Amino acid sequence: MVRSAMIGARVRRKEDPRLITGSSMYVDDLQMSGMLHVVFVRSPYAHALIKGIDTSAAAAAPGVVAVYTSEQLAEFCGPMPGGAGGEGAPMEEEPDADAPIPVPTTWPLARGKARWAGEPIVAVVAESVAQATDAAELVEIDYEELRAVVDIEAAQRGGSPLVWDSIAHNVGIRYSRARGDTDKAFADAAWTIKQRIRSQRVLPTPMEGRVTAAAPDPLTNGLTVWASNQAPHWVRRDVARQLGLSESSVRVIAPEV
């Protein structure tokens, strides 16, 4: 029998010294000359119409360089790529509600409606995080709160609030798979069992929050992007697509995560 020398062996971790001594670099450690910082004004509601936005006071605040709403950001940034794992594409027209994966057009900043609590609506760019944070508090947004979707099964019933008006019953994906004659298999089975299984929601909770930094690259007229992400090639593809750049002009660096 062949035994691996690695099974049960103590493996020396190469990355530990730089992590526990603080000599490693995370995106938030990055410092560049003239660096600006962005803070988002986020929706306090899970579902609400955005009736109006007043950014004049924020734009006049100390240290503020720019304030962007969704419409203003769209002048140089397109909609976000849709679908999971890169599948699907944003559509300018209304999505097909009966498609396996209906993909509505999704913008980086909410436009017209906030669809989840914490969705970014306004981006405030300033010379420091503190200045951007102070200015963000000066943005005034007129909301009309709507009924929220909070239960998966209730969301699919008639009369439920719609997250996207064009997607009936809030169904985000349809998937089915059949092999063989399942009806006959159940009919001929000596015993059948019916069981309802509920699974908890699982998501990663890293110590480091999402961080992104970007700098123009004068050699390629593109960008160098630092992202706390483990899929830099996907980030490069999506950034290039949204900004109308070639992928070869976008470089993505993933430091420690």
C-alpha positions as CSV (number, residue, x, y, z in Angstrom):
1,M,0.0,0.0,0.0
2,V,1.3,3.4,-1.0
3,R,1.3,6.0,1.9
4,S,1.7,9.7,1.4
5,A,4.4,11.3,3.4
6,M,2.1,14.3,3.9
7,I,-0.7,12.4,5.6
8,G,-0.5,13.0,9.4
9,A,2.6,15.1,8.9
10,R,3.1,18.5,10.5
11,V,3.3,21.0,7.7
12,R,5.0,24.3,8.3
13,R,2.9,27.2,7.2
14,K,4.9,29.6,5.2
15,E,2.5,32.6,5.4
16,D,2.2,32.8,9.2
17,P,5.3,34.8,10.1
18,R,4.3,37.8,7.9
19,L,0.7,37.6,9.0
20,I,1.3,37.5,12.8
21,T,4.1,40.1,12.7
22,G,2.1,42.7,10.8
23,S,4.6,42.8,7.9
24,S,2.1,41.6,5.4
25,M,0.0,44.1,3.4
26,Y,-3.8,44.2,3.1
27,V,-5.6,46.5,0.7
28,D,-6.5,48.9,3.5
29,D,-2.8,49.3,4.3
30,L,-2.2,50.7,0.8
31,Q,-1.2,54.4,0.7
32,M,-0.8,56.4,-2.5
33,S,-0.1,60.0,-3.1
34,G,-3.3,61.9,-3.7
35,M,-5.5,59.0,-2.7
36,L,-9.2,59.7,-2.3
37,H,-11.7,57.8,-0.3
38,V,-15.4,57.0,-1.0
39,V,-18.2,56.5,1.5
40,F,-21.6,55.3,0.4
41,V,-25.0,56.6,1.5
42,R,-27.0,53.5,2.0
43,S,-30.7,52.8,2.1
44,P,-32.1,52.3,5.7
45,Y,-35.1,50.5,4.1
46,A,-35.4,47.0,2.7
47,H,-37.8,48.3,0.0
48,A,-38.5,51.9,-0.9
49,L,-39.0,54.2,-3.8
50,I,-36.3,56.9,-4.2
51,K,-38.4,60.1,-4.8
52,G,-35.5,62.6,-4.7
53,I,-31.9,63.1,-3.8
54,D,-30.3,66.4,-2.6
55,T,-26.5,66.3,-2.6
56,S,-25.8,70.0,-2.6
57,A,-24.8,70.3,1.1
58,A,-22.5,67.2,0.8
59,A,-20.9,68.6,-2.3
60,A,-20.0,71.8,-0.5
61,A,-18.6,70.1,2.6
62,P,-14.8,70.4,3.4
63,G,-12.6,68.0,1.5
64,V,-15.3,66.7,-0.8
65,V,-14.1,66.2,-4.4
66,A,-17.2,64.7,-6.0
67,V,-20.7,63.3,-5.2
68,Y,-22.3,60.8,-7.5
69,T,-25.9,59.5,-7.8
70,S,-26.7,56.6,-10.1
71,E,-27.5,58.7,-13.1
72,Q,-24.3,60.7,-12.7
73,L,-22.1,57.6,-12.3
74,A,-23.6,56.1,-15.5
75,E,-21.8,58.8,-17.5
76,F,-18.6,56.7,-17.2
77,C,-19.7,53.4,-15.6
78,G,-22.1,50.8,-17.1
79,P,-24.4,48.4,-15.3
80,M,-23.1,45.5,-13.2
81,P,-22.6,42.1,-14.8
82,G,-25.5,39.8,-13.9
83,G,-25.8,36.2,-12.9
84,A,-23.9,33.9,-10.7
85,G,-20.3,33.0,-11.5
86,G,-20.3,35.2,-14.6
87,E,-23.3,33.6,-16.2
88,G,-25.9,35.9,-17.6
89,A,-25.6,39.5,-18.8
90,P,-27.3,42.8,-17.9
91,M,-30.1,43.8,-20.2
92,E,-31.3,47.2,-21.1
93,E,-34.7,45.7,-22.0
94,E,-37.0,44.1,-19.6
95,P,-35.9,40.6,-18.6
96,D,-37.9,37.5,-19.7
97,A,-39.8,36.5,-16.5
98,D,-39.9,32.9,-17.8
99,A,-36.2,32.6,-18.5
100,P,-34.2,30.1,-16.4
101,I,-32.3,33.0,-14.9
102,P,-34.0,36.4,-15.5
103,V,-31.3,39.1,-15.2
104,P,-32.6,42.7,-14.7
105,T,-30.3,45.6,-15.3
106,T,-28.5,46.3,-12.0
107,W,-26.5,49.6,-11.5
108,P,-23.7,50.1,-9.0
109,L,-25.9,52.7,-7.2
110,A,-29.6,52.2,-6.7
111,R,-31.7,54.0,-9.3
112,G,-35.4,54.8,-8.6
113,K,-35.8,52.1,-6.0
114,A,-33.9,50.6,-3.1
115,R,-34.3,46.8,-3.0
116,W,-32.4,45.8,0.2
117,A,-31.4,47.5,3.4
118,G,-27.9,48.9,3.0
119,E,-28.0,49.2,-0.8
120,P,-25.7,52.1,-1.8
121,I,-27.5,55.1,-3.3
122,V,-25.0,57.9,-3.3
123,A,-21.2,57.8,-3.5
124,V,-19.3,60.6,-1.7
125,V,-15.6,61.0,-2.7
126,A,-13.3,63.1,-0.4
127,E,-9.7,63.6,0.6
128,S,-10.2,61.5,3.8
129,V,-12.5,58.9,5.2
130,A,-13.6,61.2,7.9
131,Q,-14.5,64.0,5.5
132,A,-16.4,61.6,3.3
133,T,-18.3,60.2,6.3
134,D,-19.3,63.6,7.5
135,A,-20.4,64.7,4.0
136,A,-22.4,61.5,3.5
137,E,-24.5,62.5,6.5
138,L,-25.5,65.7,4.7
139,V,-27.1,63.9,1.8
140,E,-30.9,64.1,1.9
141,I,-32.9,61.4,0.3
142,D,-36.7,61.4,0.0
143,Y,-38.0,57.8,0.4
144,E,-41.4,56.2,0.0
145,E,-41.2,53.0,2.0
146,L,-42.8,50.0,0.5
147,R,-43.7,46.6,1.8
148,A,-40.7,44.4,2.0
149,V,-40.2,40.8,0.9
150,V,-38.9,38.9,4.0
151,D,-40.1,35.3,3.5
152,I,-39.0,33.1,0.6
153,E,-42.4,31.2,0.3
154,A,-44.6,34.3,0.9
155,A,-42.6,36.1,-1.8
156,Q,-43.8,33.7,-4.4
157,R,-47.5,34.1,-3.7
158,G,-49.8,36.4,-5.6
159,G,-50.0,39.9,-4.1
160,S,-46.5,39.7,-2.6
161,P,-44.3,42.8,-3.1
162,L,-42.1,42.5,-6.1
163,V,-38.4,43.2,-5.7
164,W,-38.2,43.7,-9.5
165,D,-41.5,44.8,-11.1
166,S,-40.8,42.8,-14.3
167,I,-40.0,39.5,-12.5
168,A,-43.2,37.7,-11.4
169,H,-43.3,36.0,-8.0
170,N,-39.8,37.1,-7.2
171,V,-38.3,33.9,-8.7
172,G,-34.7,34.5,-9.4
173,I,-33.8,31.1,-10.9
174,R,-35.6,28.0,-12.3
175,Y,-33.8,24.7,-12.3
176,S,-35.0,21.3,-13.0
177,R,-33.4,17.9,-13.8
178,A,-35.0,14.6,-14.6
179,R,-33.6,11.2,-15.4
180,G,-35.6,8.1,-16.1
181,D,-39.3,7.6,-15.3
182,T,-39.6,9.1,-11.9
183,D,-43.4,8.7,-11.7
184,K,-43.1,5.0,-12.3
185,A,-40.2,4.7,-9.8
186,F,-42.4,6.2,-7.1
187,A,-45.5,4.2,-8.1
188,D,-43.5,0.9,-7.9
189,A,-41.6,1.7,-4.7
190,A,-42.4,-0.4,-1.7
191,W,-41.9,2.7,0.6
192,T,-41.8,6.4,-0.2
193,I,-40.8,9.1,2.2
194,K,-41.8,12.7,2.1
195,Q,-39.8,15.1,4.1
196,R,-39.4,18.9,4.3
197,I,-35.8,20.1,4.9
198,R,-34.9,23.6,5.8
199,S,-31.2,24.7,5.7
200,Q,-29.7,27.7,7.4
201,R,-28.1,30.5,5.4
202,V,-24.3,30.2,5.3
203,L,-21.9,32.9,4.3
204,P,-18.3,33.8,5.0
205,T,-17.5,36.3,7.7
206,P,-13.9,37.4,7.2
207,M,-12.1,39.6,9.7
208,E,-11.3,42.0,6.8
209,G,-14.2,43.8,5.2
210,R,-14.4,44.3,1.4
211,V,-11.8,46.8,0.3
212,T,-10.9,48.0,-3.2
213,A,-8.4,50.6,-4.3
214,A,-7.7,51.7,-7.9
215,A,-5.2,53.9,-9.6
216,P,-4.9,55.1,-13.3
217,D,-2.1,53.4,-15.2
218,P,-0.5,56.1,-17.5
219,L,1.2,53.4,-19.6
220,T,-1.9,51.5,-20.7
221,N,-4.5,54.3,-20.1
222,G,-6.2,51.7,-17.9
223,L,-6.3,50.8,-14.2
224,T,-4.4,49.0,-11.6
225,V,-6.9,47.6,-9.0
226,W,-6.1,46.2,-5.6
227,A,-9.0,44.1,-4.2
228,S,-9.6,41.9,-1.2
229,N,-10.8,39.1,-3.5
230,Q,-9.7,35.6,-4.3
231,A,-10.9,35.8,-8.0
232,P,-8.8,38.6,-9.5
233,H,-9.5,37.4,-13.1
234,W,-13.2,37.8,-12.6
235,V,-12.7,41.2,-11.1
236,R,-10.6,42.3,-14.1
237,R,-13.3,41.1,-16.5
238,D,-16.1,42.9,-14.7
239,V,-14.2,46.1,-14.1
240,A,-13.1,46.2,-17.8
241,R,-16.7,45.6,-19.0
242,Q,-18.3,48.2,-16.8
243,L,-15.7,50.9,-17.7
244,G,-15.5,50.1,-21.4
245,L,-11.9,49.1,-21.2
246,S,-10.0,46.1,-22.6
247,E,-9.1,43.4,-20.1
248,S,-5.4,43.8,-21.1
249,S,-5.5,47.4,-19.8
250,V,-6.8,46.4,-16.3
251,R,-4.5,44.8,-13.8
252,V,-5.9,43.4,-10.6
253,I,-3.7,42.6,-7.6
254,A,-5.1,40.5,-4.7
255,P,-2.9,41.0,-1.6
256,E,-3.6,39.2,1.6
257,V,-7.3,38.5,2.2
